[in-house]
Amino acid sequence: MINKKIIITGLVIFHILTFRFEETAAAQDTDMAETVVSLSAFVESKKVPLNRTLEFTVQISWMGDLDLIEINELEEPVLANFEIVGTSSANRVSGISGGKKAVKEISYRLQPTTLGMGYIESVVLSYKELKTGKTRHLRTQRIGAEAVSPVPDRGERGKLWLWIVLGFVGIFGFSVFFFYMKKRSRIDDGEEEIERIIEEAYLEELKETVDLKSADRREAFTILSKLFRRYLSEKYDISALEATTEELLKKIEQEGLDESLIRRCETLFSKADVVKFSGREAEQSEIEEAYTTVETILESHLAKLKQRLLEEEERGKKRKKRRHNN
């Protein structure tokens, strides 16, 4: 009986010791597990102006605390067509699903030296796992970036816009001065028209649009009347198309038209009103008389205008001759 108790007690103690040994071994294996470290490198842009800088970042990350590894060496990048003008570094630990993540970043501010492609050669990281005591090495890929034409600085950009605005102002001012001097020269030489010649255009339209042989004399008389009113509107700057016959005659008298022509205009407008409001057909003699009145007034004004232009031209020639003699 005693021997049986001794055997059972021995088996229990053996199992307890065996379980604790296995538990300790498992804990030791967990403590000795490798730390997975990642190394990455990247640039903020693949192109950089020659007068700007490019940021190149090396990032080392692993799961756990910062003190799980010891960085023995991180070689400075070997550069082609770039030079280092500044560096910075940062450490951080962030909580993620399933644990913590440690990150170490080293940033380099790179300045292009010439236009064209530049390269950042592979960066080699040497670190030691503090749990296992093992030293390991990681390497990044080669990265290329292009240096392009410089861009204006803010101050230079403001100056550039200022020069552009001043340039436009200068061109505009020169153009105004040039045309003013050209016009002044034409006036001095007697080449500037005193007023626009519209009589020639209306004479041409009169001959083309008013058919004295038309069977529809009422329509021809209406076309003639409207043409004459449009001419008066443009010549004297009045609303002749809407004005009454009395208003038109008063305006014509103010312009100093010959008395006989004024009476003929009165006859024309009166007969035009009768044809328009009565609906009767115009007589052939009426339309011929009206045509002659309009034609005579246009030719009279045209002759006077040409005479004025000729006189002004003569005065200009005399002024030019005096300047030449002086």
Buried (B, 14 or more C-beta within 10 A) or exposed (E): EEEEEEEEEEEEEEEEEEEEEEEEEEEEEEEEEEBEBEBBBEBEEEEBBBBBBBBBBBBBBBBBEEEBBEEEEBEEBEBEBBEBEEEEEEEEEEEEEEEBBBBBBBBBBBBBBEBEEBBBBBBBBBBBBEBEEEEBEBEBEEBEBBBBEEEEEEEEEEEEEEEEEEEEEEEEEEEEEEEEEEEEEEEBBBEBEEEEEBBEEBBEBBEEEBBEEBEEBBBBBBBBBBBBBBBBBBBEEBEBEEBEBEEBBEBBEEEEBEEEBBEBBBBBBEBBEBBEEEEEBBEEEBBEBBBEBBBBBBEBBBEEBEEEBEEBBEEBEEBBEEEEEE
